[in-house]
Amino acid sequence: MASPKTPKHQTREERARKTVAKIRKLAADTVETVRRQDNPAIDIPIRALSNVSFNEETRLIQLGDRAQHREFFNVSMAKKFMQTFLVASACKDLLESGKTTSIRDLFYMTKHTIKGARENTFDDQTESDIIIEDLEVSLDALREELHLFAAKRGSMVGPLTIVDAGDTIDLSHMGSGGWSIPSITEEEIIQFKKSEAQYILLVEKEAVWHRLNEDKFWKKHKCALVTGNGQATRGVRRLLQRMTRELGIPLYVLVDNDPWGLYIYSVIKQGSISLAYESMRMAVPDARFLGLRSRDFKRFKLSDDVRIDLEKEDETRAKQMLAYPWFKAKHWQEEISDLLKCGFKMEIEALSNKDISFVTDVYIPEKIGKGDWLT
């Protein structure tokens, strides 16, 4: 039985006080600039491919030091400058009241028509979402530390017991739906009380997760069975990172055989470009790629009926990935090239063409048993 480590962590109240202090400092610095009759400005680190790099030592995507100087006395920047402080003020109120809210709620909390004008503070939630990310990276305070959460998307079952916001939950008794993974999975919310899981299996597709859960794969093989329902949310990724570190168990990732499946794995493994500033607390550099792989078509004698022709968009995406530094390793160059050479992609559900429980009884046990994965 794995003995969960109990890392020393700040209480929710301590984190809130520190984050409020950062917001207050941002406001105070801006007020001081105004008093000096200078142009108020905020430096917002740029979140784009041009400002990220791959750290070979940590095997993580990391954010560079380029930043946008967002000024108040600049017609093209004034609105975003105002929006930044509007969101910061709303987050400060949440922190001081000890409440959390959704990023959708925050949009409505901060949306109004500016007095004496026909201009809205925000016209669409995409505007406020970007400002939230700007605030995160400029304050070095994560969305969760701003008391904001996104919609839940992910489920888990397995031989482990957790504490969720003070409630003890046995994840081996969660029925067909599993435990719904929350958006905020920090140490002060989720703790691991007891675990017999020998590894974690992350499955891209919810339908495949349901098959494995119904077949009680997690019980037979003593694993934590997780789905992110596609690209895993920040809450799911943070939970996976914590589990590998605190429970000391490996993570296997099962995705579709297409460029998008490969990218889902890569985000789990070394982080993403847009959230490069969070890689250290979300990525799992030792995550193991279980498949589905192009070579599995012949190895498991799959039917031609499961082949889906690659579209132009697939080919373009695959070629882009070949150029990424984090896919430069020989085995990844071969894997992506194999996909392009074959000219077709496959969904995990293609394995059901052999037998409805082929993924449960043959594919995963054989792959893990033979050490047939990529890192």
VOBA-1610 file (N, C-alpha, C; in pm, whole numbers, padded with zeros to 5 digits, always signed):
BEGIN
Met+00084-00119+00000Met+00000+00000+00000Met+00087+00124+00000Ala+00059+00217-00091Ala+00135+00342-00096Ala+00102+00428+00024Ser+00201+00487+00082Ser+00179+00576+00195Ser+00185+00720+00144Pro+00069+00784+00132Pro+00069+00921+00080Pro+00154+01013+00166Lys+00238+01091+00098Lys+00316+01190+00170Lys+00224+01306+00205Thr+00245+01366+00318Thr+00162+01478+00358Thr+00246+01606+00353Pro+00252+01670+00235Pro+00335+01788+00220Pro+00286+01903+00307Lys+00382+01977+00357Lys+00347+02094+00436Lys+00294+02200+00341His+00173+02246+00365His+00117+02345+00274His+00047+02456+00351Gln+00031+02568+00283Gln-00036+02682+00343Gln-00185+02653+00357Thr-00248+02714+00457Thr-00392+02704+00469Thr-00455+02793+00362Arg-00582+02772+00341Arg-00654+02852+00241Arg-00650+03001+00279Glu-00663+03028+00410Glu-00663+03166+00458Glu-00527+03232+00437Glu-00420+03156+00461Glu-00285+03211+00441Glu-00262+03245+00294Arg-00303+03155+00205Arg-00288+03182+00061Arg-00367+03306+00021Ala-00490+03316+00075Ala-00575+03430+00041Ala-00511+03562+00084Arg-00454+03564+00205Arg-00390+03687+00254Arg-00273+03728+00165Lys-00194+03630+00123Lys-00078+03660+00037Lys-00123+03712-00099Thr-00230+03654-00153Thr-00278+03698-00284Thr-00339+03837-00276Val-00413+03864-00170Val-00469+03998-00150Val-00357+04100-00140Ala-00249+04064-00071Ala-00134+04155-00058Ala-00075+04188-00194Lys-00069+04089-00284Lys-00017+04114-00419Lys-00107+04209-00497Ile-00239+04191-00483Ile-00333+04280-00553Ile-00323+04422-00498Arg-00313+04432-00366Arg-00300+04564-00303Arg-00172+04634-00350Lys-00064+04558-00361Lys+00063+04618-00406Lys+00051+04668-00549Leu-00015+04590-00635Leu-00036+04632-00773Leu-00112+04765-00777Ala-00217+04775-00694Ala-00297+04898-00690Ala-00217+05014-00633Ala-00144+04987-00525Ala-00065+05093-00461Ala+00043+05147-00554Asp+00110+05058-00626Asp+00214+05100-00720Asp+00156+05187-00831Thr+00035+05151-00875Thr-00031+05228-00982Thr-00072+05366-00931Val-00128+05370-00811Val-00167+05498-00751Val-00046+05590-00735Glu+00065+05532-00691Glu+00188+05609-00673Glu+00236+05666-00807Thr+00222+05589-00913Thr+00260+05636-01047Thr+00174+05755-01089Val+00045+05747-01059Val-00047+05856-01091Val-00008+05982-01013Arg+00025+05964-00886Arg+00064+06078-00802Arg+00189+06148-00856Arg+00275+06070-00919Arg+00396+06129-00978Arg+00366+06190-01115Gln+00238+06179-01155Gln+00192+06229-01285Gln+00261+06159-01402Asp+00292+06030-01379Asp+00345+05946-01485Asp+00233+05863-01546Asn+00263+05797-01655Asn+00165+05713-01724Asn+00157+05577-01655Pro+00044+05542-01590Pro+00032+05411-01523Pro+00046+05297-01624Ala+00116+05193-01585Ala+00136+05080-01677Ala+00156+04951-01599Ile+00126+04839-01663Ile+00147+04705-01606Ile+00225+04624-01709Asp+00320+04547-01662Asp+00393+04456-01751Asp+00325+04319-01748Ile+00277+04274-01863Ile+00208+04146-01875Ile+00295+04051-01956Pro+00351+03947-01895Pro+00431+03850-01971Pro+00354+03795-02091Ile+00420+03783-02203Ile+00356+03737-02327Ile+00345+03585-02327Arg+00222+03535-02347Arg+00197+03391-02349Arg+00177+03346-02494Ala+00288+03319-02560Ala+00284+03277-02701Ala+00407+03193-02730Leu+00402+03120-02843Leu+00514+03033-02881Leu+00645+03112-02889Ser+00636+03239-02929Ser+00756+03322-02943Ser+00823+03352-02808Asn+00750+03327-02697Asn+00806+03359-02565Asn+00812+03237-02473Val+00819+03119-02533Val+00837+02998-02451Val+00959+02921-02502Ser+01013+02839-02415Ser+01125+02753-02454Ser+01110+02619-02383Phe+01180+02520-02434Phe+01176+02389-02373Phe+01304+02369-02293Asn+01289+02349-02162Asn+01403+02330-02074Asn+01442+02182-02076Glu+01556+02152-02134Glu+01600+02013-02149Glu+01623+01945-02013Glu+01663+02025-01915Glu+01694+01968-01784Glu+01568+01929-01708Thr+01472+02020-01703Thr+01347+01990-01631Thr+01246+01918-01718Arg+01268+01921-01852Arg+01177+01862-01952Arg+01039+01928-01946Leu+01041+02060-01927Leu+00918+02137-01918Leu+00922+02255-02014Ile+00804+02294-02061Ile+00791+02418-02137Ile+00790+02531-02036Gln+00873+02632-02057Gln+00879+02741-01962Gln+00860+02876-02032Leu+00805+02970-01956Leu+00777+03102-02010Leu+00903+03187-02012Gly+00919+03266-02119Gly+01033+03356-02130Gly+01009+03486-02055Asp+01098+03584-02076Asp+01090+03709-02001Asp+01035+03826-02082Arg+00984+03801-02203Arg+00925+03909-02282Arg+00788+03947-02226Ala+00760+04076-02223Ala+00634+04123-02166Ala+00576+04239-02247Gln+00444+04253-02238Gln+00376+04367-02300Gln+00363+04476-02194His+00402+04596-02228His+00391+04710-02138His+00253+04772-02161Arg+00157+04739-02076Arg+00018+04784-02095Arg-00002+04919-02026Glu-00025+05023-02105Glu-00034+05159-02051Glu-00178+05210-02048Phe-00203+05297-01950Phe-00336+05357-01940Phe-00355+05465-02046Phe-00254+05552-02063Phe-00266+05659-02162Phe-00221+05611-02300Asn-00291+05510-02347Asn-00269+05454-02480Asn-00404+05404-02529Val-00453+05464-02635Val-00588+05434-02683Val-00610+05284-02705Ser-00510+05217-02758Ser-00525+05074-02788Ser-00515+04985-02664Met-00468+05042-02553Met-00446+04961-02432Met-00534+05002-02314Ala-00595+05119-02321Ala-00667+05173-02206Ala-00778+05081-02155Lys-00854+05021-02247Lys-00964+04935-02204Lys-00913+04812-02131Lys-00811+04748-02185Lys-00755+04630-02119Lys-00692+04666-01985Phe-00633+04784-01976Phe-00576+04831-01850Phe-00687+04840-01745Met-00799+04903-01782Met-00913+04915-01692Met-00970+04778-01656Gln-00982+04691-01754Gln-01037+04557-01729Gln-00951+04479-01629Thr-00819+04495-01638Thr-00728+04425-01547Thr-00756+04463-01403Phe-00775+04590-01376Phe-00801+04634-01239Phe-00943+04600-01195Leu-01034+04595-01289Leu-01172+04556-01257Leu-01176+04411-01209Val-01107+04323-01282Val-01101+04182-01243Val-01023+04166-01113Ala-00914+04240-01097Ala-00835+04232-00974Ala-00918+04272-00853Ser-01000+04376-00868Ser-01085+04422-00758Ser-01189+04316-00720Ala-01249+04254-00823Ala-01349+04149-00796Ala-01285+04029-00725Cys-01163+03992-00767Cys-01092+03880-00703Cys-01057+03914-00558Lys-01017+04038-00534Lys-00986+04082-00398Lys-01110+04068-00308Asp-01226+04105-00360Asp-01350+04091-00283Asp-01379+03945-00252Leu-01357+03857-00351Leu-01379+03714-00329Leu-01286+03660-00220Leu-01160+03697-00229Leu-01060+03650-00133Leu-01092+03698+00008Glu-01130+03821+00020Glu-01158+03877+00153Glu-01286+03823+00213Ser-01379+03777+00127Ser-01504+03718+00178Ser-01493+03568+00199Gly-01380+03510+00152Gly-01361+03366+00167Gly-01446+03284+00072Lys-01492+03346-00037Lys-01578+03276-00132Lys-01505+03252-00264Thr-01552+03152-00338Thr-01500+03124-00472Thr-01615+03138-00571Thr-01580+03158-00697Thr-01685+03166-00799Thr-01629+03118-00932Ser-01717+03097-01028Ser-01675+03049-01159Ser-01626+03166-01245Ile-01547+03135-01346Ile-01500+03240-01436Ile-01618+03298-01514Arg-01725+03221-01529Arg-01847+03273-01593Arg-01914+03375-01503Asp-01922+03343-01373Asp-01979+03436-01277Asp-01900+03566-01273Leu-01768+03554-01276Leu-01683+03673-01270Leu-01711+03765-01389Phe-01737+03707-01504Phe-01770+03786-01623Phe-01892+03873-01595Tyr-01997+03812-01536Tyr-02118+03889-01509Tyr-02099+03986-01392Met-02016+03948-01295Met-01988+04037-01181Met-01922+04167-01226Thr-01841+04159-01331Thr-01763+04275-01374Thr-01818+04342-01500Lys-01924+04286-01556Lys-01979+04343-01680Lys-02083+04451-01648His-02063+04569-01701His-02162+04676-01692His-02130+04783-01796Thr-02227+04869-01819Thr-02205+04979-01914Thr-02136+05093-01839Ile-02031+05143-01896Ile-01956+05250-01832Ile-02042+05377-01827Lys-02049+05434-01708Lys-02133+05553-01687Lys-02093+05665-01782Gly-02195+05723-01846Gly-02171+05835-01938Gly-02121+05792-02074Ala-02123+05661-02100Ala-02076+05611-02230Ala-02162+05493-02273Arg-02145+05452-02395Arg-02218+05334-02444Arg-02129+05210-02445Glu-02012+05226-02388Glu-01912+05119-02388Glu-01935+05026-02269Asn-01928+04894-02293Asn-01936+04795-02186Asn-01796+04764-02133Thr-01789+04728-02007Thr-01659+04687-01951Thr-01611+04560-02021Phe-01704+04466-02042Phe-01676+04343-02116Phe-01794+04314-02207Asp-01766+04275-02330Asp-01874+04237-02422Asp-01893+04087-02429Asp-01786+04014-02399Asp-01789+03868-02414Asp-01698+03805-02308Gln-01731+03683-02266Gln-01651+03618-02162Gln-01507+03592-02205Thr-01485+03576-02335Thr-01348+03552-02381Thr-01257+03668-02341Glu-01313+03789-02334Glu-01234+03905-02291Glu-01191+03891-02145Ser-01286+03856-02058Ser-01252+03847-01915Ser-01163+03726-01887Asp-01179+03618-01965Asp-01094+03500-01946Asp-00947+03535-01972Ile-00923+03613-02078Ile-00786+03653-02111Ile-00728+03741-02001Ile-00811+03831-01948Ile-00765+03920-01841Ile-00731+03841-01716Ile-00808+03735-01687Ile-00778+03650-01571Ile-00638+03589-01586Glu-00608+03539-01707Glu-00476+03481-01731Glu-00367+03587-01721Asp-00397+03708-01771Asp-00301+03818-01760Asp-00270+03846-01613Leu-00375+03847-01533Leu-00359+03879-01391Leu-00280+03769-01319Glu-00311+03644-01354Glu-00239+03532-01295Glu-00088+03546-01313Val-00049+03566-01438Val+00093+03564-01470Val+00164+03691-01423Ser+00094+03804-01422Ser+00157+03929-01376Ser+00169+03935-01225Leu+00073+03873-01153Leu+00078+03871-01007Leu+00153+03750-00953Asp+00181+03652-01042Asp+00234+03523-00998Asp+00138+03462-00896Ala+00009+03468-00930Ala-00096+03412-00846Ala-00191+03334-00936Leu-00200+03206-00916Leu-00279+03120-01004Leu-00428+03147-00991Arg-00502+03106-01093Arg-00647+03127-01093Arg-00710+03073-00965Glu-00663+02958-00922Glu-00717+02898-00800Glu-00689+02986-00678Glu-00574+03054-00680Glu-00539+03144-00570Glu-00618+03274-00576Leu-00679+03301-00689Leu-00768+03417-00703Leu-00911+03380-00670His-00932+03254-00625His-01062+03200-00587His-01157+03188-00706Leu-01101+03154-00821Leu-01181+03134-00941Leu-01171+02989-00987Phe-01280+02936-01039Phe-01278+02799-01091Phe-01353+02793-01223Ala-01318+02690-01301Ala-01386+02668-01428Ala-01482+02550-01413Ala-01555+02519-01519Ala-01648+02406-01516Ala-01573+02276-01491Lys-01633+02187-01412Lys-01571+02056-01385Lys-01579+01969-01510Arg-01470+01896-01537Arg-01471+01803-01650Arg-01368+01695-01623Gly-01413+01586-01567Gly-01321+01478-01536Gly-01379+01390-01426Ser-01343+01261-01430Ser-01392+01166-01330Ser-01280+01072-01289Met-01292+01016-01167Met-01192+00922-01119Met-01256+00817-01030Val-01206+00694-01043Val-01241+00584-00953Val-01111+00510-00922Gly-01113+00429-00817Gly-00994+00351-00787Gly-00982+00314-00641Pro-00881+00234-00607Pro-00863+00188-00469Pro-00789+00291-00383Leu-00851+00405-00364Leu-00792+00507-00278Leu-00901+00589-00210Thr-00863+00645-00099Thr-00954+00728-00020Thr-00897+00869-00013Ile-00982+00966-00040Ile-00938+01105-00039Ile-01023+01186+00059Val-00977+01306+00087Val-01056+01402+00163Val-01080+01520+00070Asp-01206+01550+00045Asp-01244+01658-00045Asp-01321+01763+00034Ala-01258+01877+00059Ala-01318+01986+00135Ala-01372+01938+00270Gly-01295+01848+00333Gly-01332+01799+00466Gly-01411+01670+00467Asp-01462+01629+00350Asp-01541+01505+00342Asp-01453+01389+00296Thr-01457+01278+00370Thr-01381+01159+00333Thr-01458+01079+00229Ile-01391+01048+00116Ile-01457+00980+00005Ile-01376+00858-00038Asp-01440+00741-00040Asp-01378+00617-00086Asp-01404+00605-00236Leu-01299+00619-00315Leu-01316+00620-00460Leu-01337+00480-00520Ser-01341+00378-00435Ser-01374+00243-00484Ser-01525+00217-00475His-01599+00315-00426His-01745+00301-00414His-01813+00424-00475Met-01784+00448-00603Met-01838+00566-00668Met-01936+00534-00782Gly-01977+00407-00793Gly-02076+00370-00894Gly-02026+00389-01036Ser-02121+00409-01127Ser-02086+00415-01269Ser-02030+00551-01312Gly-02058+00655-01234Gly-02016+00789-01274Gly-01882+00833-01221Gly-01835+00771-01112Gly-01708+00809-01054Gly-01715+00939-00975Trp-01604+00975-00914Trp-01593+01102-00841Trp-01567+01213-00941Ser-01645+01318-00933Ser-01629+01431-01024Ser-01515+01520-00977Ile-01410+01528-01058Ile-01289+01602-01019Ile-01318+01752-01023Pro-01298+01821-00911Pro-01327+01965-00907Pro-01224+02047-00982Ser-01256+02173-01002Ser-01165+02263-01073Ser-01045+02299-00987Ile-01066+02311-00857Ile-00957+02344-00765Ile-00917+02218-00690Thr-00793+02171-00713Thr-00747+02045-00651Thr-00619+02068-00571Glu-00607+02186-00513Glu-00490+02217-00432Glu-00493+02140-00299Glu-00378+02140-00231Glu-00362+02061-00108Glu-00462+02098+00001Glu-00501+02226+00006Glu-00593+02264+00113Glu-00736+02219+00086Ile-00764+02175-00038Ile-00898+02125-00073Ile-00899+01972-00079Ile-00803+01913-00151Ile-00797+01768-00171Ile-00674+01710-00102Gln-00696+01608-00017Gln-00584+01535+00045Gln-00601+01385+00016Phe-00488+01316+00006Phe-00489+01171-00017Phe-00472+01103+00118Lys-00574+01030+00159Lys-00574+00969+00292Lys-00515+00828+00291Lys-00554+00748+00193Lys-00508+00609+00183Lys-00511+00567+00038Ser-00410+00488-00005Ser-00408+00445-00145Ser-00345+00307-00161Glu-00410+00226-00245Glu-00354+00097-00286Glu-00327+00098-00436Ala-00344+00215-00499Ala-00322+00227-00643Ala-00174+00212-00676Gln-00145+00127-00774Gln-00006+00105-00816Gln+00033+00195-00932Tyr-00064+00250-01001Tyr-00038+00347-01106Tyr-00167+00423-01137Ile-00154+00527-01219Ile-00269+00606-01264Ile-00285+00581-01414Leu-00408+00560-01458Leu-00437+00547-01600Leu-00529+00661-01641Leu-00477+00754-01721Leu-00557+00865-01774Leu-00605+00827-01913Val-00736+00831-01932Val-00797+00794-02059Val-00860+00918-02121Glu-00823+00945-02246Glu-00876+01064-02314Glu-01028+01061-02325Lys-01084+00949-02368Lys-01226+00942-02402Lys-01311+00895-02284Glu-01418+00968-02259Glu-01508+00932-02149Glu-01574+00796-02175Ala-01609+00769-02301Ala-01674+00642-02334Ala-01583+00523-02300Val-01453+00537-02327Val-01358+00430-02297Val-01341+00418-02146Trp-01340+00532-02077Trp-01333+00531-01930Trp-01452+00453-01873His-01570+00475-01927His-01690+00403-01880His-01675+00252-01904Arg-01619+00213-02019Arg-01597+00071-02045Arg-01505+00011-01940Leu-01393+00079-01914Leu-01295+00030-01816Leu-01354+00027-01676Asn-01437+00124-01644Asn-01499+00129-01511Asn-01601+00017-01497Glu-01682-00003-01599Glu-01783-00109-01594Glu-01717-00247-01584Asp-01602-00262-01652Asp-01528-00388-01646Asp-01444-00402-01519Lys-01449-00299-01434Lys-01373-00296-01308Lys-01222-00315-01331Phe-01173-00252-01438Phe-01030-00260-01467Phe-00948-00211-01348Trp-00990-00101-01287Trp-00917-00041-01175Trp-00907-00136-01056Lys-01009-00222-01039Lys-01010-00316-00927Lys-00917-00434-00954Lys-00922-00486-01078Lys-00838-00600-01115Lys-00690-00562-01117His-00660-00441-01157His-00520-00401-01177His-00471-00297-01076Lys-00553-00268-00976Lys-00515-00174-00869Lys-00458-00043-00923Cys-00543+00032-00992Cys-00499+00160-01045Cys-00606+00266-01023Ala-00564+00390-01029Ala-00658+00502-01027Ala-00696+00529-01172Leu-00824+00520-01203Leu-00873+00535-01340Leu-00932+00675-01357Val-00873+00754-01447Val-00911+00895-01462Val-00944+00925-01607Thr-01041+01013-01629Thr-01064+01069-01762Thr-01071+01220-01751Gly-01017+01287-01852Gly-01026+01432-01858Gly-01128+01476-01960Asn-01199+01379-02020Asn-01299+01409-02123Asn-01240+01495-02235Gly-01132+01447-02294Gly-01061+01523-02396Gly-00936+01586-02335Gln-00908+01709-02372Gln-00793+01779-02314Gln-00821+01802-02166Ala-00734+01752-02080Ala-00757+01760-01936Ala-00757+01905-01888Thr-00849+01936-01798Thr-00856+02070-01740Thr-00737+02093-01646Arg-00722+02216-01604Arg-00615+02249-01511Arg-00630+02172-01381Gly-00755+02158-01332Gly-00777+02085-01209Gly-00734+01939-01219Val-00766+01874-01331Val-00727+01735-01354Val-00576+01724-01363Arg-00514+01813-01438Arg-00368+01808-01455Arg-00295+01830-01323Arg-00345+01923-01245Arg-00283+01949-01114Arg-00298+01826-01024Leu-00415+01762-01027Leu-00438+01643-00945Leu-00344+01530-00986Leu-00329+01509-01117Leu-00239+01404-01166Leu-00095+01429-01121Gln-00052+01554-01130Gln+00084+01588-01090Gln+00104+01561-00941Arg+00007+01599-00861Arg+00014+01576-00716Arg+00016+01427-00684Met-00066+01349-00754Met-00074+01205-00727Met+00059+01135-00758Thr+00120+01170-00872Thr+00248+01106-00906Thr+00355+01142-00803Arg+00350+01265-00754Arg+00452+01313-00660Arg+00427+01262-00518Glu+00304+01274-00472Glu+00274+01241-00333Glu+00249+01092-00309Leu+00197+01023-00410Leu+00174+00878-00395Leu+00290+00797-00450Gly+00377+00863-00528Gly+00495+00794-00582Gly+00462+00686-00681Ile+00360+00708-00766Ile+00318+00606-00864Ile+00324+00667-01005Pro+00346+00581-01108Pro+00356+00632-01246Pro+00220+00665-01306Leu+00226+00745-01413Leu+00106+00784-01487Leu+00115+00733-01630Tyr+00013+00659-01674Tyr+00001+00614-01812Tyr-00110+00694-01880Val-00091+00727-02008Val-00188+00808-02081Val-00233+00733-02207Leu-00363+00712-02219Leu-00422+00642-02334Leu-00505+00741-02414Val-00463+00767-02539Val-00529+00867-02623Val-00551+00812-02764Asp-00629+00885-02842Asp-00652+00849-02982Asp-00522+00853-03061Asn-00519+00776-03169Asn-00405+00777-03261Asn-00426+00887-03366Asp-00402+01010-03324Asp-00409+01124-03415Asp-00326+01238-03354Pro-00300+01345-03429Pro-00217+01453-03375Pro-00274+01515-03249Trp-00405+01516-03237Trp-00468+01579-03121Trp-00449+01492-02997Gly-00452+01360-03013Gly-00424+01270-02901Gly-00282+01286-02853Leu-00188+01295-02949Leu-00048+01315-02915Leu-00029+01446-02840Tyr-00103+01549-02882Tyr-00088+01678-02817Tyr-00145+01675-02675Ile-00256+01604-02656Ile-00313+01589-02521Ile-00208+01528-02428Tyr-00140+01424-02477Tyr-00033+01362-02397Tyr+00079+01461-02369Ser+00119+01536-02470Ser+00233+01627-02453Ser+00203+01736-02352Val+00079+01782-02347Val+00040+01883-02249Val+00050+01826-02107Ile+00008+01701-02092Ile+00020+01634-01961Ile+00168+01621-01925Lys+00250+01589-02021Lys+00391+01559-01997Lys+00477+01682-01968Gln+00470+01785-02053Gln+00559+01899-02030Gln+00491+02035-02026Gly+00358+02036-02024Gly+00287+02163-02015Gly+00247+02214-02151Ser+00184+02331-02152Ser+00136+02390-02277Ser+00195+02529-02296Ile+00184+02577-02418Ile+00238+02709-02450Ile+00162+02818-02376Ser+00028+02811-02377Ser-00052+02916-02316Ser-00042+02918-02164Leu-00011+02803-02104Leu+00000+02796-01958Leu+00142+02758-01916Ala+00241+02807-01992Ala+00381+02773-01962Ala+00423+02818-01823Tyr+00357+02922-01772Tyr+00391+02972-01638Tyr+00344+02878-01527Glu+00267+02774-01562Glu+00218+02680-01462Glu+00280+02541-01477Ser+00372+02523-01569Ser+00426+02390-01599Ser+00481+02320-01475Met+00551+02393-01389Met+00616+02331-01274Met+00517+02265-01178Arg+00394+02311-01176Arg+00296+02255-01082Arg+00189+02171-01151Met+00199+02154-01281Met+00098+02076-01353Met+00153+01962-01435Ala+00270+01979-01493Ala+00322+01879-01585Ala+00382+01758-01514Val+00379+01644-01583Val+00436+01519-01532Val+00538+01470-01636Pro+00664+01513-01627Pro+00764+01481-01729Pro+00784+01331-01752Asp+00755+01248-01651Asp+00774+01103-01665Asp+00647+01031-01710Ala+00544+01106-01752Ala+00420+01044-01798Ala+00449+00947-01913Arg+00385+00833-01911Arg+00409+00727-02010Arg+00297+00721-02114Phe+00337+00730-02240Phe+00241+00726-02351Phe+00208+00581-02384Leu+00083+00543-02360Leu+00041+00404-02379Leu-00013+00379-02520Gly-00053+00482-02588Gly-00109+00466-02723Gly-00244+00535-02727Leu-00318+00507-02830Leu-00309+00415-02941Leu-00202+00460-03041Arg-00130+00364-03104Arg-00021+00397-03194Arg-00048+00338-03333Ser+00014+00400-03433Ser-00006+00354-03572Ser+00035+00208-03587Arg+00143+00168-03522Arg+00192+00029-03533Arg+00098-00072-03469Asp+00007-00023-03382Asp-00089-00113-03318Asp-00188-00171-03418Phe-00204-00103-03532Phe-00298-00151-03634Phe-00260-00292-03680Lys-00131-00311-03711Lys-00085-00443-03754Lys-00064-00537-03637Arg-00007-00482-03529Arg+00027-00567-03415Arg-00096-00639-03359Phe-00209-00567-03352Phe-00329-00628-03296Phe-00428-00670-03404Lys-00380-00668-03530Lys-00459-00718-03643Lys-00598-00654-03648Leu-00598-00520-03645Leu-00725-00448-03650Leu-00780-00446-03792Ser-00910-00432-03802Ser-00977-00432-03932Ser-00957-00300-04006Asp-00955-00307-04138Asp-00947-00186-04220Asp-01064-00091-04191Asp-01173-00146-04138Asp-01292-00066-04111Asp-01268+00043-04007Val-01165+00029-03924Val-01143+00126-03817Val-01054+00242-03862Arg-01000+00235-03982Arg-00911+00340-04031Arg-00991+00464-04072Ile-00939+00580-04032Ile-01000+00708-04071Ile-00892+00789-04144Asp-00919+00825-04267Asp-00819+00898-04345Asp-00779+01028-04277Leu-00649+01057-04278Leu-00601+01184-04225Leu-00653+01297-04312Glu-00700+01403-04249Glu-00743+01521-04322Glu-00626+01618-04334Lys-00640+01716-04419Lys-00534+01814-04439Lys-00496+01881-04307Glu-00596+01908-04225Glu-00574+01971-04095Glu-00489+01881-04004Asp-00514+01750-04010Asp-00435+01655-03932Asp-00289+01656-03976Glu-00268+01654-04107Glu-00132+01652-04160Glu-00056+01779-04123Thr-00124+01893-04134Thr-00061+02021-04099Thr-00022+02022-03952Arg-00112+01975-03867Arg-00086+01975-03723Arg+00030+01882-03690Ala+00033+01765-03752Ala+00140+01668-03727Ala+00276+01726-03767Lys+00281+01794-03880Lys+00406+01853-03927Lys+00453+01966-03835Gln+00357+02041-03779Gln+00392+02144-03681Gln+00455+02081-03557Met+00399+01969-03515Met+00448+01901-03394Met+00588+01846-03414Leu+00619+01803-03537Leu+00754+01753-03567Leu+00860+01860-03541Ala+00820+01987-03555Ala+00915+02098-03538Ala+00927+02145-03393Tyr+00835+02101-03304Tyr+00842+02145-03165Tyr+00964+02084-03096Pro+01038+02160-03017Pro+01156+02108-02946Pro+01123+01989-02857Trp+01003+01988-02799Trp+00968+01879-02707Trp+00927+01751-02780Phe+00924+01755-02913Phe+00900+01633-02992Phe+01023+01598-03077Lys+01139+01650-03041Lys+01260+01628-03119Lys+01325+01492-03094Ala+01291+01426-02985Ala+01349+01295-02955Ala+01320+01198-03070Lys+01415+01108-03096Lys+01405+01017-03211Lys+01276+00938-03211His+01235+00886-03094His+01114+00801-03092His+00988+00882-03124Trp+00987+01013-03089Trp+00870+01094-03123Trp+00871+01134-03270Gln+00987+01158-03325Gln+00996+01186-03467Gln+00946+01066-03548Glu+00982+00947-03503Glu+00938+00824-03570Glu+00787+00804-03553Glu+00738+00831-03433Glu+00596+00810-03405Glu+00509+00901-03492Ile+00544+01027-03500Ile+00466+01122-03579Ile+00482+01093-03728Ser+00603+01057-03768Ser+00627+01022-03909Ser+00548+00898-03949Asp+00539+00800-03859Asp+00460+00679-03886Asp+00314+00716-03913Leu+00262+00808-03833Leu+00123+00852-03850Leu+00102+00913-03988Leu+00195+00999-04028Leu+00185+01064-04159Leu+00203+00964-04273Lys+00295+00869-04253Lys+00324+00769-04355Lys+00204+00676-04378Cys+00139+00638-04268Cys+00023+00548-04279Cys-00093+00617-04350Gly-00108+00747-04324Gly-00214+00822-04390Gly-00351+00805-04328Phe-00357+00741-04211Phe-00485+00726-04143Phe-00466+00740-03992Lys-00577+00767-03924Lys-00578+00779-03778Lys-00679+00680-03723Met-00677+00660-03591Met-00770+00567-03527Met-00813+00622-03392Glu-00936+00593-03353Glu-00985+00626-03220Glu-00963+00507-03127Ile-00953+00533-02999Ile-00935+00423-02902Ile-01048+00322-02918Glu-01169+00373-02945Glu-01284+00284-02959Glu-01267+00182-03073Ala-01169+00204-03160Ala-01144+00109-03269Ala-01112-00029-03215Leu-01058-00035-03093Leu-01025-00164-03032Leu-01149-00248-03005Ser-01266-00181-02994Ser-01391-00254-02969Ser-01432-00335-03091Asn-01370-00308-03208Asn-01397-00385-03328Asn-01352-00530-03309Lys-01250-00549-03222Lys-01203-00685-03189Lys-01299-00751-03090Asp-01331-00675-02985Asp-01421-00725-02880Asp-01452-00605-02791Ile-01571-00601-02736Ile-01612-00485-02658Ile-01519-00459-02539Ser-01459-00564-02484Ser-01368-00547-02370Ser-01222-00575-02407Phe-01191-00566-02535Phe-01053-00590-02579Phe-00956-00491-02514Val-00998-00366-02502Val-00912-00265-02439Val-00883-00299-02293Thr-00982-00358-02227Thr-00970-00395-02085Thr-00888-00522-02066Asp-00923-00624-02144Asp-00867-00758-02121Asp-00733-00782-02190Val-00707-00712-02301Val-00587-00742-02380Val-00495-00620-02395Tyr-00549-00515-02456Tyr-00464-00403-02499Tyr-00383-00342-02384Ile-00451-00290-02283Ile-00380-00220-02175Ile-00293-00316-02093Pro-00345-00432-02048Pro-00260-00523-01969Pro-00134-00567-02045Glu-00149-00594-02176Glu-00034-00639-02255Glu+00068-00525-02270Lys+00021-00406-02298Lys+00111-00291-02315Lys+00190-00263-02187Ile+00119-00257-02075Ile+00187-00227-01948Ile+00277-00343-01907Gly+00226-00466-01925Gly+00302-00584-01887Gly+00434-00597-01962Lys+00436-00556-02089Lys+00557-00566-02171Lys+00640-00437-02172Gly+00595-00338-02095Gly+00667-00213-02093Gly+00664-00141-02227Asp+00556-00159-02301Asp+00546-00103-02435Asp+00481+00035-02429Trp+00559+00134-02384Trp+00510+00271-02381Trp+00625+00364-02420Leu+00591+00487-02446Leu+00691+00590-02480Leu+00694+00696-02370Thr+00808+00762-02354Thr+00817+00873-02258Thr+00878+00994-02325
//
